Amino acid sequence: MGIADTSIAAASAAFSGLAAFGAWKASRQANDTAASVAQIERDRWHNALTPQLRLKLEQSDGLLYVRFEPFRVR
C-alpha cells in the first residue's frame, strides 16, 4: 500500500467518522424533540380528562352543592 492509498483510506475514515457524529447528533435532537412533544401531549390529555367540579355553598341552610361538569376537550 502506497502513500496515496493510505491517505485516501485515512481521509475516508475521517469523513465516515464525521458522518457518524452528525448522524448521532441528529438522532439525539430528534429524540429530545420527540420527548418534548410526548410531554406536551401527556399534559394536554391530563388537562382534558381532569374532572371539572362546580361548588356552591348555600349560607341560608348550610348545604354544599357539588356539580360535576362533563369533560370538555380544550
PDB file of N, CA, C and O in Angstrom:
ATOM      1  N   MET A   1       0.839  -1.163   0.000  1.00  0.00           N
ATOM      2  CA  MET A   1       0.000   0.000   0.000  1.00  0.00           C
ATOM      3  C   MET A   1       0.890   1.235   0.000  1.00  0.00           C
ATOM      4  O   MET A   1       1.823   1.349   0.795  1.00  0.00           O
ATOM      5  N   GLY A   2       0.589   2.132  -0.885  1.00  0.00           N
ATOM      6  CA  GLY A   2       1.430   3.316  -1.007  1.00  0.00           C
ATOM      7  C   GLY A   2       0.880   4.464  -0.172  1.00  0.00           C
ATOM      8  O   GLY A   2      -0.129   4.338   0.521  1.00  0.00           O
ATOM      9  N   ILE A   3       1.579   5.580  -0.267  1.00  0.00           N
ATOM     10  CA  ILE A   3       1.191   6.773   0.485  1.00  0.00           C
ATOM     11  C   ILE A   3      -0.180   7.270   0.014  1.00  0.00           C
ATOM     12  O   ILE A   3      -0.989   7.709   0.831  1.00  0.00           O
ATOM     13  N   ALA A   4      -0.442   7.206  -1.281  1.00  0.00           N
ATOM     14  CA  ALA A   4      -1.715   7.675  -1.822  1.00  0.00           C
ATOM     15  C   ALA A   4      -2.874   6.832  -1.284  1.00  0.00           C
ATOM     16  O   ALA A   4      -3.906   7.361  -0.871  1.00  0.00           O
ATOM     17  N   ASP A   5      -2.681   5.508  -1.298  1.00  0.00           N
ATOM     18  CA  ASP A   5      -3.733   4.623  -0.800  1.00  0.00           C
ATOM     19  C   ASP A   5      -3.991   4.857   0.688  1.00  0.00           C
ATOM     20  O   ASP A   5      -5.141   4.877   1.126  1.00  0.00           O
ATOM     21  N   THR A   6      -2.946   5.028   1.444  1.00  0.00           N
ATOM     22  CA  THR A   6      -3.075   5.266   2.884  1.00  0.00           C
ATOM     23  C   THR A   6      -3.764   6.599   3.149  1.00  0.00           C
ATOM     24  O   THR A   6      -4.596   6.707   4.049  1.00  0.00           O
ATOM     25  N   SER A   7      -3.415   7.604   2.367  1.00  0.00           N
ATOM     26  CA  SER A   7      -4.042   8.913   2.535  1.00  0.00           C
ATOM     27  C   SER A   7      -5.529   8.864   2.203  1.00  0.00           C
ATOM     28  O   SER A   7      -6.347   9.460   2.904  1.00  0.00           O
ATOM     29  N   ILE A   8      -5.872   8.164   1.149  1.00  0.00           N
ATOM     30  CA  ILE A   8      -7.279   8.021   0.764  1.00  0.00           C
ATOM     31  C   ILE A   8      -8.048   7.260   1.839  1.00  0.00           C
ATOM     32  O   ILE A   8      -9.169   7.634   2.184  1.00  0.00           O
ATOM     33  N   ALA A   9      -7.456   6.202   2.365  1.00  0.00           N
ATOM     34  CA  ALA A   9      -8.100   5.416   3.420  1.00  0.00           C
ATOM     35  C   ALA A   9      -8.277   6.261   4.686  1.00  0.00           C
ATOM     36  O   ALA A   9      -9.323   6.190   5.331  1.00  0.00           O
ATOM     37  N   ALA A  10      -7.285   7.044   5.038  1.00  0.00           N
ATOM     38  CA  ALA A  10      -7.373   7.898   6.231  1.00  0.00           C
ATOM     39  C   ALA A  10      -8.448   8.971   6.050  1.00  0.00           C
ATOM     40  O   ALA A  10      -9.233   9.225   6.963  1.00  0.00           O
ATOM     41  N   ALA A  11      -8.483   9.595   4.881  1.00  0.00           N
ATOM     42  CA  ALA A  11      -9.492  10.615   4.611  1.00  0.00           C
ATOM     43  C   ALA A  11     -10.891   9.998   4.626  1.00  0.00           C
ATOM     44  O   ALA A  11     -11.834  10.596   5.144  1.00  0.00           O
ATOM     45  N   SER A  12     -11.015   8.811   4.059  1.00  0.00           N
ATOM     46  CA  SER A  12     -12.307   8.122   4.052  1.00  0.00           C
ATOM     47  C   SER A  12     -12.752   7.797   5.474  1.00  0.00           C
ATOM     48  O   SER A  12     -13.925   7.951   5.814  1.00  0.00           O
ATOM     49  N   ALA A  13     -11.822   7.354   6.292  1.00  0.00           N
ATOM     50  CA  ALA A  13     -12.151   7.048   7.688  1.00  0.00           C
ATOM     51  C   ALA A  13     -12.551   8.314   8.440  1.00  0.00           C
ATOM     52  O   ALA A  13     -13.476   8.285   9.251  1.00  0.00           O
ATOM     53  N   ALA A  14     -11.871   9.414   8.180  1.00  0.00           N
ATOM     54  CA  ALA A  14     -12.197  10.679   8.841  1.00  0.00           C
ATOM     55  C   ALA A  14     -13.584  11.163   8.436  1.00  0.00           C
ATOM     56  O   ALA A  14     -14.366  11.585   9.287  1.00  0.00           O
ATOM     57  N   PHE A  15     -13.892  11.105   7.153  1.00  0.00           N
ATOM     58  CA  PHE A  15     -15.216  11.520   6.694  1.00  0.00           C
ATOM     59  C   PHE A  15     -16.316  10.605   7.230  1.00  0.00           C
ATOM     60  O   PHE A  15     -17.411  11.068   7.549  1.00  0.00           O
ATOM     61  N   SER A  16     -16.026   9.316   7.327  1.00  0.00           N
ATOM     62  CA  SER A  16     -17.003   8.378   7.897  1.00  0.00           C
ATOM     63  C   SER A  16     -17.248   8.705   9.368  1.00  0.00           C
ATOM     64  O   SER A  16     -18.382   8.646   9.844  1.00  0.00           O
ATOM     65  N   GLY A  17     -16.183   9.048  10.077  1.00  0.00           N
ATOM     66  CA  GLY A  17     -16.328   9.434  11.483  1.00  0.00           C
ATOM     67  C   GLY A  17     -17.158  10.698  11.630  1.00  0.00           C
ATOM     68  O   GLY A  17     -18.006  10.781  12.519  1.00  0.00           O
ATOM     69  N   LEU A  18     -16.925  11.691  10.765  1.00  0.00           N
ATOM     70  CA  LEU A  18     -17.712  12.921  10.802  1.00  0.00           C
ATOM     71  C   LEU A  18     -19.183  12.657  10.478  1.00  0.00           C
ATOM     72  O   LEU A  18     -20.079  13.235  11.094  1.00  0.00           O
ATOM     73  N   ALA A  19     -19.416  11.785   9.511  1.00  0.00           N
ATOM     74  CA  ALA A  19     -20.794  11.446   9.154  1.00  0.00           C
ATOM     75  C   ALA A  19     -21.486  10.726  10.312  1.00  0.00           C
ATOM     76  O   ALA A  19     -22.654  10.988  10.599  1.00  0.00           O
ATOM     77  N   ALA A  20     -20.775   9.834  10.967  1.00  0.00           N
ATOM     78  CA  ALA A  20     -21.353   9.121  12.114  1.00  0.00           C
ATOM     79  C   ALA A  20     -21.668  10.092  13.249  1.00  0.00           C
ATOM     80  O   ALA A  20     -22.709   9.974  13.895  1.00  0.00           O
ATOM     81  N   PHE A  21     -20.783  11.042  13.492  1.00  0.00           N
ATOM     82  CA  PHE A  21     -21.021  12.043  14.533  1.00  0.00           C
ATOM     83  C   PHE A  21     -22.246  12.892  14.193  1.00  0.00           C
ATOM     84  O   PHE A  21     -23.077  13.161  15.060  1.00  0.00           O
ATOM     85  N   GLY A  22     -22.356  13.309  12.942  1.00  0.00           N
ATOM     86  CA  GLY A  22     -23.512  14.090  12.509  1.00  0.00           C
ATOM     87  C   GLY A  22     -24.814  13.312  12.664  1.00  0.00           C
ATOM     88  O   GLY A  22     -25.827  13.869  13.085  1.00  0.00           O
ATOM     89  N   ALA A  23     -24.788  12.028  12.326  1.00  0.00           N
ATOM     90  CA  ALA A  23     -25.986  11.194  12.471  1.00  0.00           C
ATOM     91  C   ALA A  23     -26.349  11.026  13.945  1.00  0.00           C
ATOM     92  O   ALA A  23     -27.528  11.051  14.298  1.00  0.00           O
ATOM     93  N   TRP A  24     -25.358  10.859  14.796  1.00  0.00           N
ATOM     94  CA  TRP A  24     -25.607  10.728  16.228  1.00  0.00           C
ATOM     95  C   TRP A  24     -26.232  12.009  16.792  1.00  0.00           C
ATOM     96  O   TRP A  24     -27.181  11.963  17.574  1.00  0.00           O
ATOM     97  N   LYS A  25     -25.679  13.143  16.376  1.00  0.00           N
ATOM     98  CA  LYS A  25     -26.191  14.425  16.862  1.00  0.00           C
ATOM     99  C   LYS A  25     -27.624  14.650  16.388  1.00  0.00           C
ATOM    100  O   LYS A  25     -28.458  15.116  17.164  1.00  0.00           O
ATOM    101  N   ALA A  26     -27.924  14.331  15.140  1.00  0.00           N
ATOM    102  CA  ALA A  26     -29.275  14.496  14.603  1.00  0.00           C
ATOM    103  C   ALA A  26     -30.266  13.571  15.318  1.00  0.00           C
ATOM    104  O   ALA A  26     -31.386  13.977  15.627  1.00  0.00           O
ATOM    105  N   SER A  27     -29.853  12.339  15.578  1.00  0.00           N
ATOM    106  CA  SER A  27     -30.757  11.412  16.268  1.00  0.00           C
ATOM    107  C   SER A  27     -30.992  11.849  17.707  1.00  0.00           C
ATOM    108  O   SER A  27     -32.083  11.649  18.241  1.00  0.00           O
ATOM    109  N   ARG A  28     -29.996  12.435  18.335  1.00  0.00           N
ATOM    110  CA  ARG A  28     -30.162  12.931  19.700  1.00  0.00           C
ATOM    111  C   ARG A  28     -31.161  14.096  19.729  1.00  0.00           C
ATOM    112  O   ARG A  28     -32.016  14.162  20.612  1.00  0.00           O
ATOM    113  N   GLN A  29     -31.050  15.002  18.772  1.00  0.00           N
ATOM    114  CA  GLN A  29     -32.004  16.116  18.685  1.00  0.00           C
ATOM    115  C   GLN A  29     -33.417  15.619  18.412  1.00  0.00           C
ATOM    116  O   GLN A  29     -34.382  16.130  18.980  1.00  0.00           O
ATOM    117  N   ALA A  30     -33.536  14.623  17.542  1.00  0.00           N
ATOM    118  CA  ALA A  30     -34.856  14.060  17.235  1.00  0.00           C
ATOM    119  C   ALA A  30     -35.459  13.400  18.469  1.00  0.00           C
ATOM    120  O   ALA A  30     -36.662  13.508  18.707  1.00  0.00           O
ATOM    121  N   ASN A  31     -34.637  12.725  19.245  1.00  0.00           N
ATOM    122  CA  ASN A  31     -35.112  12.088  20.466  1.00  0.00           C
ATOM    123  C   ASN A  31     -35.571  13.133  21.475  1.00  0.00           C
ATOM    124  O   ASN A  31     -36.608  12.954  22.115  1.00  0.00           O
ATOM    125  N   ASP A  32     -34.825  14.214  21.629  1.00  0.00           N
ATOM    126  CA  ASP A  32     -35.216  15.289  22.538  1.00  0.00           C
ATOM    127  C   ASP A  32     -36.536  15.926  22.101  1.00  0.00           C
ATOM    128  O   ASP A  32     -37.400  16.219  22.929  1.00  0.00           O
ATOM    129  N   THR A  33     -36.680  16.135  20.799  1.00  0.00           N
ATOM    130  CA  THR A  33     -37.914  16.718  20.268  1.00  0.00           C
ATOM    131  C   THR A  33     -39.098  15.786  20.502  1.00  0.00           C
ATOM    132  O   THR A  33     -40.177  16.238  20.886  1.00  0.00           O
ATOM    133  N   ALA A  34     -38.904  14.494  20.274  1.00  0.00           N
ATOM    134  CA  ALA A  34     -39.979  13.522  20.487  1.00  0.00           C
ATOM    135  C   ALA A  34     -40.385  13.483  21.958  1.00  0.00           C
ATOM    136  O   ALA A  34     -41.573  13.383  22.263  1.00  0.00           O
ATOM    137  N   ALA A  35     -39.429  13.559  22.865  1.00  0.00           N
ATOM    138  CA  ALA A  35     -39.744  13.563  24.297  1.00  0.00           C
ATOM    139  C   ALA A  35     -40.524  14.819  24.675  1.00  0.00           C
ATOM    140  O   ALA A  35     -41.445  14.760  25.490  1.00  0.00           O
ATOM    141  N   SER A  36     -40.158  15.943  24.087  1.00  0.00           N
ATOM    142  CA  SER A  36     -40.857  17.195  24.373  1.00  0.00           C
ATOM    143  C   SER A  36     -42.299  17.147  23.870  1.00  0.00           C
ATOM    144  O   SER A  36     -43.218  17.562  24.575  1.00  0.00           O
ATOM    145  N   VAL A  37     -42.493  16.650  22.672  1.00  0.00           N
ATOM    146  CA  VAL A  37     -43.842  16.536  22.104  1.00  0.00           C
ATOM    147  C   VAL A  37     -44.682  15.557  22.923  1.00  0.00           C
ATOM    148  O   VAL A  37     -45.866  15.799  23.159  1.00  0.00           O
ATOM    149  N   ALA A  38     -44.076  14.457  23.354  1.00  0.00           N
ATOM    150  CA  ALA A  38     -44.803  13.477  24.167  1.00  0.00           C
ATOM    151  C   ALA A  38     -45.249  14.095  25.489  1.00  0.00           C
ATOM    152  O   ALA A  38     -46.362  13.836  25.945  1.00  0.00           O
ATOM    153  N   GLN A  39     -44.397  14.908  26.108  1.00  0.00           N
ATOM    154  CA  GLN A  39     -44.773  15.565  27.358  1.00  0.00           C
ATOM    155  C   GLN A  39     -45.922  16.555  27.143  1.00  0.00           C
ATOM    156  O   GLN A  39     -46.830  16.646  27.969  1.00  0.00           O
ATOM    157  N   ILE A  40     -45.877  17.279  26.052  1.00  0.00           N
ATOM    158  CA  ILE A  40     -46.965  18.213  25.732  1.00  0.00           C
ATOM    159  C   ILE A  40     -48.274  17.449  25.567  1.00  0.00           C
ATOM    160  O   ILE A  40     -49.310  17.892  26.062  1.00  0.00           O
ATOM    161  N   GLU A  41     -48.246  16.322  24.888  1.00  0.00           N
ATOM    162  CA  GLU A  41     -49.451  15.515  24.687  1.00  0.00           C
ATOM    163  C   GLU A  41     -49.959  14.939  26.003  1.00  0.00           C
ATOM    164  O   GLU A  41     -51.167  14.918  26.240  1.00  0.00           O
ATOM    165  N   ARG A  42     -49.044  14.466  26.871  1.00  0.00           N
ATOM    166  CA  ARG A  42     -49.473  13.958  28.177  1.00  0.00           C
ATOM    167  C   ARG A  42     -50.159  15.055  28.988  1.00  0.00           C
ATOM    168  O   ARG A  42     -51.196  14.816  29.607  1.00  0.00           O
ATOM    169  N   ASP A  43     -49.585  16.250  28.982  1.00  0.00           N
ATOM    170  CA  ASP A  43     -50.187  17.373  29.705  1.00  0.00           C
ATOM    171  C   ASP A  43     -51.554  17.742  29.131  1.00  0.00           C
ATOM    172  O   ASP A  43     -52.490  18.030  29.877  1.00  0.00           O
ATOM    173  N   ARG A  44     -51.660  17.732  27.818  1.00  0.00           N
ATOM    174  CA  ARG A  44     -52.922  18.080  27.167  1.00  0.00           C
ATOM    175  C   ARG A  44     -54.008  17.071  27.538  1.00  0.00           C
ATOM    176  O   ARG A  44     -55.129  17.454  27.871  1.00  0.00           O
ATOM    177  N   TRP A  45     -53.673  15.785  27.479  1.00  0.00           N
ATOM    178  CA  TRP A  45     -54.650  14.751  27.831  1.00  0.00           C
ATOM    179  C   TRP A  45     -55.020  14.842  29.307  1.00  0.00           C
ATOM    180  O   TRP A  45     -56.186  14.669  29.665  1.00  0.00           O
ATOM    181  N   HIS A  46     -54.056  15.106  30.152  1.00  0.00           N
ATOM    182  CA  HIS A  46     -54.344  15.233  31.581  1.00  0.00           C
ATOM    183  C   HIS A  46     -55.328  16.376  31.822  1.00  0.00           C
ATOM    184  O   HIS A  46     -56.294  16.218  32.568  1.00  0.00           O
ATOM    185  N   ASN A  47     -55.087  17.515  31.199  1.00  0.00           N
ATOM    186  CA  ASN A  47     -55.981  18.658  31.361  1.00  0.00           C
ATOM    187  C   ASN A  47     -57.362  18.378  30.774  1.00  0.00           C
ATOM    188  O   ASN A  47     -58.376  18.796  31.333  1.00  0.00           O
ATOM    189  N   ALA A  48     -57.396  17.681  29.663  1.00  0.00           N
ATOM    190  CA  ALA A  48     -58.678  17.401  29.017  1.00  0.00           C
ATOM    191  C   ALA A  48     -59.506  16.408  29.824  1.00  0.00           C
ATOM    192  O   ALA A  48     -60.736  16.462  29.797  1.00  0.00           O
ATOM    193  N   LEU A  49     -58.849  15.509  30.535  1.00  0.00           N
ATOM    194  CA  LEU A  49     -59.571  14.458  31.246  1.00  0.00           C
ATOM    195  C   LEU A  49     -59.714  14.713  32.745  1.00  0.00           C
ATOM    196  O   LEU A  49     -60.236  13.864  33.467  1.00  0.00           O
ATOM    197  N   THR A  50     -59.268  15.847  33.210  1.00  0.00           N
ATOM    198  CA  THR A  50     -59.440  16.190  34.619  1.00  0.00           C
ATOM    199  C   THR A  50     -60.880  16.644  34.842  1.00  0.00           C
ATOM    200  O   THR A  50     -61.354  17.558  34.167  1.00  0.00           O
ATOM    201  N   PRO A  51     -61.577  16.010  35.787  1.00  0.00           N
ATOM    202  CA  PRO A  51     -62.970  16.397  36.008  1.00  0.00           C
ATOM    203  C   PRO A  51     -63.081  17.843  36.504  1.00  0.00           C
ATOM    204  O   PRO A  51     -62.248  18.320  37.274  1.00  0.00           O
ATOM    205  N   GLN A  52     -64.101  18.503  36.054  1.00  0.00           N
ATOM    206  CA  GLN A  52     -64.372  19.870  36.474  1.00  0.00           C
ATOM    207  C   GLN A  52     -65.530  19.835  37.464  1.00  0.00           C
ATOM    208  O   GLN A  52     -66.596  19.295  37.166  1.00  0.00           O
ATOM    209  N   LEU A  53     -65.316  20.409  38.630  1.00  0.00           N
ATOM    210  CA  LEU A  53     -66.357  20.455  39.651  1.00  0.00           C
ATOM    211  C   LEU A  53     -66.759  21.907  39.903  1.00  0.00           C
ATOM    212  O   LEU A  53     -65.922  22.810  39.894  1.00  0.00           O
ATOM    213  N   ARG A  54     -68.029  22.107  40.123  1.00  0.00           N
ATOM    214  CA  ARG A  54     -68.535  23.429  40.491  1.00  0.00           C
ATOM    215  C   ARG A  54     -69.103  23.311  41.900  1.00  0.00           C
ATOM    216  O   ARG A  54     -69.981  22.485  42.148  1.00  0.00           O
ATOM    217  N   LEU A  55     -68.612  24.126  42.816  1.00  0.00           N
ATOM    218  CA  LEU A  55     -69.045  24.088  44.202  1.00  0.00           C
ATOM    219  C   LEU A  55     -69.888  25.320  44.504  1.00  0.00           C
ATOM    220  O   LEU A  55     -69.600  26.426  44.046  1.00  0.00           O
ATOM    221  N   LYS A  56     -70.937  25.093  45.289  1.00  0.00           N
ATOM    222  CA  LYS A  56     -71.800  26.199  45.679  1.00  0.00           C
ATOM    223  C   LYS A  56     -72.213  25.973  47.135  1.00  0.00           C
ATOM    224  O   LYS A  56     -72.741  24.916  47.480  1.00  0.00           O
ATOM    225  N   LEU A  57     -71.973  26.952  47.968  1.00  0.00           N
ATOM    226  CA  LEU A  57     -72.325  26.870  49.377  1.00  0.00           C
ATOM    227  C   LEU A  57     -73.507  27.788  49.635  1.00  0.00           C
ATOM    228  O   LEU A  57     -73.435  28.997  49.413  1.00  0.00           O
ATOM    229  N   GLU A  58     -74.599  27.193  50.109  1.00  0.00           N
ATOM    230  CA  GLU A  58     -75.789  27.960  50.456  1.00  0.00           C
ATOM    231  C   GLU A  58     -75.662  28.383  51.915  1.00  0.00           C
ATOM    232  O   GLU A  58     -75.602  27.537  52.807  1.00  0.00           O
ATOM    233  N   GLN A  59     -75.622  29.684  52.156  1.00  0.00           N
ATOM    234  CA  GLN A  59     -75.460  30.166  53.517  1.00  0.00           C
ATOM    235  C   GLN A  59     -76.734  30.001  54.340  1.00  0.00           C
ATOM    236  O   GLN A  59     -76.673  29.823  55.557  1.00  0.00           O
ATOM    237  N   SER A  60     -77.860  30.058  53.691  1.00  0.00           N
ATOM    238  CA  SER A  60     -79.121  30.000  54.439  1.00  0.00           C
ATOM    239  C   SER A  60     -79.322  28.651  55.129  1.00  0.00           C
ATOM    240  O   SER A  60     -79.708  28.600  56.297  1.00  0.00           O
ATOM    241  N   ASP A  61     -79.059  27.557  54.406  1.00  0.00           N
ATOM    242  CA  ASP A  61     -79.258  26.241  55.009  1.00  0.00           C
ATOM    243  C   ASP A  61     -77.948  25.488  55.240  1.00  0.00           C
ATOM    244  O   ASP A  61     -77.973  24.357  55.724  1.00  0.00           O
ATOM    245  N   GLY A  62     -76.816  26.084  54.909  1.00  0.00           N
ATOM    246  CA  GLY A  62     -75.508  25.485  55.173  1.00  0.00           C
ATOM    247  C   GLY A  62     -75.202  24.260  54.333  1.00  0.00           C
ATOM    248  O   GLY A  62     -74.416  23.410  54.750  1.00  0.00           O
ATOM    249  N   LEU A  63     -75.798  24.150  53.174  1.00  0.00           N
ATOM    250  CA  LEU A  63     -75.552  23.000  52.299  1.00  0.00           C
ATOM    251  C   LEU A  63     -74.469  23.330  51.270  1.00  0.00           C
ATOM    252  O   LEU A  63     -74.356  24.455  50.783  1.00  0.00           O
ATOM    253  N   LEU A  64     -73.701  22.326  50.970  1.00  0.00           N
ATOM    254  CA  LEU A  64     -72.679  22.444  49.932  1.00  0.00           C
ATOM    255  C   LEU A  64     -73.152  21.643  48.732  1.00  0.00           C
ATOM    256  O   LEU A  64     -73.387  20.439  48.836  1.00  0.00           O
ATOM    257  N   TYR A  65     -73.292  22.303  47.599  1.00  0.00           N
ATOM    258  CA  TYR A  65     -73.681  21.638  46.362  1.00  0.00           C
ATOM    259  C   TYR A  65     -72.440  21.418  45.508  1.00  0.00           C
ATOM    260  O   TYR A  65     -71.634  22.323  45.290  1.00  0.00           O
ATOM    261  N   VAL A  66     -72.321  20.200  45.040  1.00  0.00           N
ATOM    262  CA  VAL A  66     -71.202  19.855  44.168  1.00  0.00           C
ATOM    263  C   VAL A  66     -71.792  19.399  42.844  1.00  0.00           C
ATOM    264  O   VAL A  66     -72.595  18.467  42.791  1.00  0.00           O
ATOM    265  N   ARG A  67     -71.382  20.069  41.781  1.00  0.00           N
ATOM    266  CA  ARG A  67     -71.881  19.715  40.452  1.00  0.00           C
ATOM    267  C   ARG A  67     -70.702  19.245  39.600  1.00  0.00           C
ATOM    268  O   ARG A  67     -69.677  19.918  39.493  1.00  0.00           O
ATOM    269  N   PHE A  68     -70.881  18.086  39.008  1.00  0.00           N
ATOM    270  CA  PHE A  68     -69.864  17.529  38.116  1.00  0.00           C
ATOM    271  C   PHE A  68     -70.108  18.057  36.707  1.00  0.00           C
ATOM    272  O   PHE A  68     -71.178  17.854  36.135  1.00  0.00           O
ATOM    273  N   GLU A  69     -69.120  18.727  36.162  1.00  0.00           N
ATOM    274  CA  GLU A  69     -69.210  19.222  34.785  1.00  0.00           C
ATOM    275  C   GLU A  69     -68.641  18.155  33.858  1.00  0.00           C
ATOM    276  O   GLU A  69     -67.605  17.565  34.163  1.00  0.00           O
ATOM    277  N   PRO A  70     -69.294  17.901  32.742  1.00  0.00           N
ATOM    278  CA  PRO A  70     -68.766  16.899  31.802  1.00  0.00           C
ATOM    279  C   PRO A  70     -67.403  17.323  31.259  1.00  0.00           C
ATOM    280  O   PRO A  70     -67.040  18.500  31.257  1.00  0.00           O
ATOM    281  N   PHE A  71     -66.673  16.319  30.803  1.00  0.00           N
ATOM    282  CA  PHE A  71     -65.359  16.599  30.222  1.00  0.00           C
ATOM    283  C   PHE A  71     -65.500  17.457  28.993  1.00  0.00           C
ATOM    284  O   PHE A  71     -66.408  17.268  28.184  1.00  0.00           O
ATOM    285  N   ARG A  72     -64.597  18.397  28.860  1.00  0.00           N
ATOM    286  CA  ARG A  72     -64.567  19.244  27.675  1.00  0.00           C
ATOM    287  C   ARG A  72     -63.193  19.128  27.046  1.00  0.00           C
ATOM    288  O   ARG A  72     -62.175  19.278  27.723  1.00  0.00           O
ATOM    289  N   VAL A  73     -63.167  18.870  25.789  1.00  0.00           N
ATOM    290  CA  VAL A  73     -61.904  18.843  25.064  1.00  0.00           C
ATOM    291  C   VAL A  73     -61.524  20.271  24.752  1.00  0.00           C
ATOM    292  O   VAL A  73     -62.283  21.005  24.119  1.00  0.00           O
ATOM    293  N   ARG A  74     -60.344  20.660  25.199  1.00  0.00           N
ATOM    294  CA  ARG A  74     -59.913  22.048  25.031  1.00  0.00           C
ATOM    295  C   ARG A  74     -59.007  22.185  23.847  1.00  0.00           C
ATOM    296  O   ARG A  74     -58.543  23.285  23.548  1.00  0.00           O
TER     297      ARG A  74
END
